[in-house]
Amino acid sequence: MHIVELEEIYKNYGDLQVLKDINIQIKKGTSTALVGPTGSGKTALLRLIDLLEKPSSGTIYFEGTDANESSNTRLAIRRQIGMVFQKPLAFKASVYDNIAYGLKIRGRKENMDERIKELLELIGLSGYENRNALKLSGGETQRLALARAMITDPRLLLLDEPAANLDPISKKKLEELIIKINHESETTIITTTHDLSQGQKLADKMIILYNGQILQSGTPEKIFRKPKNRFVADFVGIENVMSGKIEDSSTGLVKIKTDSITVFTLTEKKGKVNFTVRPDEITVSKEKVQTSARNTIQGKVNDIIDTGSLIKLLVDTGELFTVFITRESLNELDISVGTNVWLYFKASSVHVF
């Protein structure tokens, strides 16, 4: 069953439209990342899901119930949601009292000491009960805010850019904590982030937002392998994104002609298109060889970049290709900057969009 469903959501602030035709389904126990650049509508969408605001039109369902059907319904649902803002504020009180706040205002004080002790251990702040919360570091404050949200056992946890202002070590600790909460407590989590790598780490599903619209949603692997449009391809950092025009071919395949090269592929699309070829699906040789790959293109190595685990070759074929090879292959082929090489890739390796 879906814990949250959004149907045809629009949100306007005066004449400014910040969300347009948003349709989302979130399964229980999953982790979802709303990913997009600043101003794409991520935080506005999260505030609607948290019922802090109402949509201009459309319906938000929580486990099948219209969340806005009455004020009592909204209140009952909000009590099942935890929210951590991008810049959380600590109350002028002890760490213990900060975490206990949610239980106290709900009148749920049974086993409070034990529950707070467990949460402090979970977030790595054991022994901090009597510390002044205002004197915590940025990373500690973020983890405190997470504990304050978790103390009420929310069914749904919303995180707005949770690691945006943290140093790398604090960021890593927080990400590990979020993953642990999702896996061990089966809490459904929705996170906003402009950090694509963070979205990959934290989420089973990614939703790419731009200008208040959903451009693509799916698993991180699907989005990286098969972007739906040029913005998504560029935003997620896909290599070898090119444009061309489709022409018929007598080979059973179709040709995409750019200004410089011709590429064979399988697609039903027509006219002007974009396409990508994954760098790890391209084979390199110094001499032309017989191969089953339908695409054979000659070029010159412009640059060699050591990425640590792999070597990145930038090959100019008229179009600039990125190719990944191992250090061993680089040495065996005796490739250097200026070397002429042949690139080979299958027609099925060309993703057209």
Disulfide bonds with the S-S distance in Angstrom:
none
